[in-house]
Amino acid sequence: MRKKPIKISANEINRFSYCPYQWYYGRVYGQKVLKEKYLALERKEAPYEGNFKRGLKFHEKYYESYRLRKSIESVVIIVFVLLMVWGIIQWNR
């Protein structure tokens, strides 16, 4: 008996790299069911509300730290370039 080949799309890889839980729940429940559950949060009918809110809070915090890291990287690159320009100017005098 042969096993069915598992196909994973580029979209699924992107979802997994963003959040493995999002990928897993999308794979197990399907996107339609997840969207219905998410919409139920707005109507306050969901007993699983805590999990969604915890996930949203996690992603907001992660995005904040990501923005901070990118800002620091930008500042470091700008300082490095300015030091290089200053060094070249000093060397040519």
C-alpha positions in Angstrom: 0.0 0.0 0.0 1.4 3.4 -1.0 1.3 6.5 1.1 -0.2 9.6 -0.4 2.4 12.2 -1.2 2.2 15.3 1.0 2.2 18.5 -1.0 3.3 21.7 0.8 2.8 25.0 -1.0 4.9 28.1 -0.8 2.0 29.8 1.0 2.1 27.0 3.7 5.9 27.5 4.2 5.3 31.2 4.6 2.6 30.6 7.2 4.8 28.1 9.0 7.7 30.6 9.1 5.4 33.3 10.4 3.7 31.1 13.0 3.9 27.4 13.3 0.6 27.3 15.3 -1.2 29.2 12.5 0.1 26.7 10.0 -0.9 23.7 12.2 -4.4 24.9 13.0 -4.9 25.8 9.3 -3.8 22.3 8.3 -5.9 20.5 11.0 -9.1 22.6 11.0 -9.0 24.4 7.6 -9.0 28.1 6.9 -12.8 28.3 6.7 -13.4 27.0 10.2 -10.6 29.2 11.6 -12.2 32.3 9.9 -15.6 31.4 11.5 -14.0 31.1 14.9 -12.2 34.4 14.5 -15.4 36.1 13.5 -17.2 34.6 16.5 -14.7 36.5 18.7 -16.3 39.7 17.7 -19.8 38.4 18.7 -18.4 37.2 22.1 -19.7 33.7 21.5 -16.4 31.9 21.6 -15.3 29.7 24.6 -11.8 29.6 23.1 -11.4 33.4 23.1 -8.4 33.3 25.5 -6.3 31.4 23.0 -6.9 33.8 20.2 -6.3 36.8 22.4 -3.1 35.2 23.7 -2.0 34.6 20.1 -2.7 38.1 19.0 -0.9 39.5 22.0 2.1 37.3 21.2 2.3 38.5 17.6 1.9 42.2 18.6 4.8 41.8 21.1 6.9 39.9 18.5 6.2 42.6 15.9 7.2 45.3 18.4 10.6 43.6 19.1 11.0 43.0 15.3 10.6 46.8 14.6 13.0 47.7 17.4 15.6 45.3 16.0 15.3 46.6 12.5 15.6 50.2 13.8 18.7 49.3 15.7 20.2 47.6 12.6 19.4 50.7 10.5 21.2 53.0 13.0 24.2 50.7 13.1 24.4 50.6 9.3 24.1 54.4 9.1 26.8 54.9 11.8 29.1 52.4 10.0 28.7 54.2 6.6 29.3 57.6 8.3 32.5 56.3 9.9 33.7 54.9 6.6 33.1 58.3 4.9 34.8 60.1 7.7 37.8 57.7 7.5 38.1 58.2 3.7 38.0 62.0 4.2 40.7 61.8 6.9 42.9 59.5 4.8 42.8 61.8 1.8 44.0 64.9 3.7 
